[in-house]
Amino acid sequence: MLWPMLAIALGFCGIAVLGVLAARVFAETRRLARQVDEASRRVTRAAEDLERAAAPLAAHTAHVVRGD
């Protein structure tokens, strides 16, 4: 009777450990998703800033090339 009870207890402990690890993976995945979202927003802002900064230079270059 001792061995079946020990097997059941060890099985329960194994499932509990897997549950804790699954919760940690879930939390880290959510944290990573937030970081990826923030990085994506920063890249988008930087691209917009670059476009705004490049517009006057492109216009000036167009005038020089056309000889205005």
Buried (B, 14 or more C-beta within 10 A) or exposed (E): EEEEEEEEEEEEEEEEEEEEEEEEEEEEEEEEEEEEEEEEEEEEEEEEEEEEEEEEEEEEEEEEEEEE
